[in-house]
Amino acid sequence: MKKAMSTMKDVAREAGVALGTVSRVVNGQQVGEEYRVKVEAAIEKLGYQVNPYARGLKTNKTNIIAVILPSMEHPYFSSLAQQINLSLTRRDYQMMLFLTDSHHNREDECVRMVRQNKVDGIIGLTYNAVHLSDDIPFISIDRYFGPNVPCVASDNYGGGRLAAERLAALGCKKVLSLWTGSATPGEADKRVDGFITGCNLLGIPCDDLRYVDVDGADVFRDHFQKHLIGGKLIYDGIFCNTDLLAIQVRELLAELGIRVPEDVQIIGFDGIRRFDNGKFYCTTIIQPVDKIAETCVDMLLREDRSQVPSLLCLPVSYGFGGTTKE
């Protein structure tokens, strides 16, 4: 026979205290030290576990935050999930993770599931315009939904400008900007805008290629082949809107006999690191993942969100990862 789960009444009986005393201990409220020790000993002995949903019916609070991400395969997303979880744990909250594989229907489905699970709020990085409601707080990462949905992002525009300045300082004379992404506008789109603006201000000729909803760098192969002169690419610098694209472009150039960084220098964007040694996969504009996570959690858990800005951009930095000539 399966043993029945212990209840709060069982704990009170075992500890020899009132039910209200057990409730105060479980909810972190102040009680006498003698009573707290008795209740905690009874909880340990009986294996009692708090049901957050049952407690939430009484307190209108579950201490659970839902986090919606595209996947855990990309190092940036896995790092973001880790940092959000750490930030929530420090505040005695738990994280409920939903993965969408960047599908629009799946993102909307996750929002519906979250609402049914009675969580205290949502932190979401989505690639599409999901359908939100006013009954649950939502903090968006990199996707601006409007003035009533706070968005946290890196300074994508400034990061693009920084990439242009670095390539110019490294001697690049003609550069190429590459972008792949979602058809739904987002803050990350500003990376290329900042890069092109930076090139124009510095007087560096810059070509710009953008592809929507594609996977990989093969779509750029034809452009590279058409711009080879004597086996040399006419560009000596390339900016990619993600580190993943930068890595794929480097492999594609190697297939064409183009050396990186000797022939072409590449800068990506994200700041993802290798799992084995912690070094960057490529020279990159680094997103402050820990600060993004901390800011999202802080904004979501504020009791008064009336002063929360609709868009908050955090500063980025530059990191060498072997695809430039430093």
N, C-alpha and C positions, 0 to 999 in steps of 0.2 A: 504494500500500500504506500502511495506517495504521501510523504509527511506534509501536513498543512503548513503554510507559511505563517510565521509569527506575526502577531498584530501589536499595535501600540498598547492595547489592553493587557496582552501577555507580558509585555515589558514592564508595565506598571505593577502588575501582580508579582513578577519576579523581583523587582527592585523594592517593593514595599512602599511605593509612593503613589501619589494621586496621578490620574491620567493627564491632567493639565501640566504637571511637572515634566512628564515625558515629552509632551508636545513642545514645551518651552526649550528643552534640551535639543530636541531634533531640529527645531527652527532657529537655533543659535541665540536664543534669548537668555537673559541673565537669570540664574538660579543659584542657590547656595552650593558651595563646592562639595559638600557632603552628598547632596542629592545628585549633583552632576556625575560624581564618581559612581554612585549606585546605578544610575540609569545607563551610563556607558558600559558598565560591567554586565548588566542584564542584556543590553543590545548585543554585546560580543558573544555572550553565552547562547542566546537564542538565535543568533544569526539574523536579527531583524534588519530589513532593508526598507528605506523610505521610498514610497511610491510618489515620484514627482508630480504625476498627473493628478493623483488624489489630493495631494497637498495644494496643487494649483487651483483646484476647485474652491478651496477655502480662502487662499491668499491671493488668487488671481495672478499667480506668479509661479513659474515652473523652474526658473534658473537654467533654462535650456535655450540656446541660440542656434538657429539653423544657418548653415553655411552652404551656399550653392556655388559650385565651381565647375568648369568644363570637364576636367579630368585630373588625375593624379600622375599621369605619365610625364607631363612636362615638368621639369625641375622647378620652374617659377611657381606653378600652382601648388606643388607639394610643399614648397617652402612657405608659401602664403598660408596654407592650411595649418602647418605646424606652428607658425607664429600667432595666428588667430587663436588656436587652441591654447597655447601658452598664456596669452593675454586673458582669455576667458577663465582659465584655471586659477590664475592669480586672484580673480574676483569671485571664486567659488561658483562659477557657471560651467555647464557642460556644453559640448559642441555636438550637434547632429549634422552630419555631412551628407550632402546630396551631390551626385555627379551627373552631368547632363550630356556629355559628349558634344556640346555646342549645338544641340538640336533645339529648334524653337519650341516644338510641341513638348519636348522633355522638360525644358525650362519652365514652361507654364504649368506642366503637371507637377513639378517639384514645388512650385508656389502653392498649388492647391493642396498637396499633401502636407506641407508645412502648416497651413492654416488648420487642417484637421487635427494635427498633433499638438495644438495649443502651446506653441513655443512663445518665448517672450520677444522675439524679434528675428530678423533675417539680415545676413550679410551676403550679398550676391555679386558674383562676377559673371555676367551673362553676355552672350554675343548677339542677342536679339532683344527687341523691345517687349519684355514680358508684361503680362497684365497684373497690375498691382491693385491693392485695395487699402483703404484707410484704417482697417481694423488691426493691423499689425505693423510695427515700425520696420522700415527697410532702409539699409545703407547700401548704396551701390558702389562698386569699384570700377572705375574707368568708363562707366556708361551713364550719361546724364539723362535722366528721365523728366526733369522739370524742377521747379523751385521747391516743391513739397517733398522731394526725395533727395536727401543729402548724398553727394557723390564725393568719394575720396579717390584721388589720382596722383600719380607722379607729375612733375612739371615736364610733360611730354614735349611741349613746344621749346622750352628752354633746353631740354636734352638734345633735341635736333640741332639747335643752334650750336651747342657745345660740340657735337660731332663734326659739324662743318668747320668750326674753329680749329679743332684738333687735326683734321686732315690737311687744312691749309698750313698749319704750323709744321706739319710733317712733310711739306713740300709738294703736295698734290696739285696738279695744274688743270685737270679735267676729271670730273667725278660723275658718278651715277647714283641715283636714289632708287631703291627697290622697296616695294610695299606689297604685301598680301594681307587680306583681312576680310572682315564681314561687310556686307552691304549696308548694315545698320550703322549709322555714324556713332563714333565713340571718341573719348578723350585721347586714346592712343593714336588716332589719325593725325593728331597735331604734330607727331614726331617728324614726319616728312615735311609738313608745312614749315616747321622751325628750321629744318635742315636747308630747304630751298631758300628761305629768307636769309639764312646765314651765308650761304654761297653767294647770293646776289649782293649782299653788303660787302663781301670780301672780294668780289669781282672774279669768282671762280666759275667757269662754265659748268653747268649741271644739267644732265638729262634725267628724266623722271619716268619710271615705269610702275604701273599699279595693276594688280589683278585681284578680282573679288572671288572669294570662296574657292580658292585653289589650294592644293596641298603639295608642298615641295617647291623646288627651284627650277624644275625642268621647263616651266613656261618661259623662263628667261634665256634658254639655250639658243634659240633662233636669233635673238637680239645680240647675244655675245658673238655668235658666229658671223653675223653681218658686220660686226665692228672690229674684226681682226684685220690688221694690216701687217703682212710679213710675219705672221704668227704672234703678233703682239696686240693686246687689247688697247683700244684708243683711250681707255680710262685708266688712271693710276690710283683712283680711290673709289670705294663703294660704301654707301651707307645702307644698311638693312634695317627694317623697322622692328625686327626681333632677332635675338641671338640664334634662335632655331633656324631662321632663314639665312643668317650669316654663315652658319656651319654648313648648310646645304649648298650655298653659293660657293663656298670654298672648295667643296668636293667637286662641284660641277666645273669650276675653273681648272682644277687639277686634271680632270678628264680631257680638257682642251689644251693642256700643256702650259697653263698660266700659273706662275708661282705666286704664293701669298706668304709673306708680304713683299717679296723682292720685286715682283712686277706690278702687283695691285695690293693696296692696303685696304682692309675691311674693318668697319666698326659696326657692331650690332647694338641692340637695345634690350635690356632686362637685367643683366648682371648675374646670369645663372652660372653656377659653379659645378665643377666635377665632384662626384661623390667620393672618388678615391683620394684626391689630394687637396680639394678645396680651391683649386685655381680656376680662373675663368676659362670658359670654352673658347672665347674669342675676345678681342679688345671690344669694350662695351660701355654703354651708358648704364649706370647701375641704378636700379629702382630701390628705394629704401623699404624693403619688404617688412622689416620689423616695425617701422614707424607707420606704414600703411595699416598693418594689422592692429596696432595699438590705437591708432586714431579711429578706425572703424568701430572697435569695441567701445572706446570712450564715448563717441558720439551716440552710439546706439543705446548705451545704458544710462545716459544722463536722464535725471528725473525731469528736468526742464529742457526740452529740445527746441524751444522757441527761438533761441539765439544760435542754433546750429546753422552754419553757412550751407548754401545749396551746393557749392563746389569748393573743395579744398585741395590745392595742389601742393605736394611736398617736394622739396629740392632733390635733385639727382646729382650723381657724381660720375667721374670718369675712371675706368679701370683698364689696365693693360692686360691683354690676354694672348699675345703672340701673333696677332694678325695685322699689326702695324710695326713700324720700324724702330720704335724706341729701344 
